[in-house]
Amino acid sequence: MNLNALDHITRTSEEQGVHSGHPRPMKEIAERAVAEGHGGENYLAVYELFKKAAPSREGASDPCP
């Protein structure tokens, strides 16, 4: 359902000449989540994608512990 809404928002924005720079990447993230098997979960499943994409912090010094 979220993917359908994001598709509609992106398409409508583009058709109306409204900047679609925010909904387009959100739609692409939702599509990736569905493709990776999270389609039956809520939108927070994209967190799993972000966890995989996060660079390793091993050995990195954290200025804000």
C-alpha positions, 0 to 999 in steps of 0.5 A, a space after each residue: 500500500 505504501 508503494 502504491 501511494 508513493 508511486 501515485 505521489 511521484 507520478 502526480 508530482 511529475 505530471 503536475 510539474 511539482 518537484 519530485 525529488 523527495 517522493 522519488 527516492 522514497 519510492 525507489 527505497 520502497 521498491 527495493 524493500 519489496 524486491 528483498 521480500 519485505 512487501 508484507 511488512 510495514 514501511 519501517 521494514 526499510 530500516 533493514 535496507 538501511 542497516 545493510 547499506 550502513 558502512 562499518 563503524 569498526 575502528 571509527 572514532 565517534 565524536 558523539 559517543 
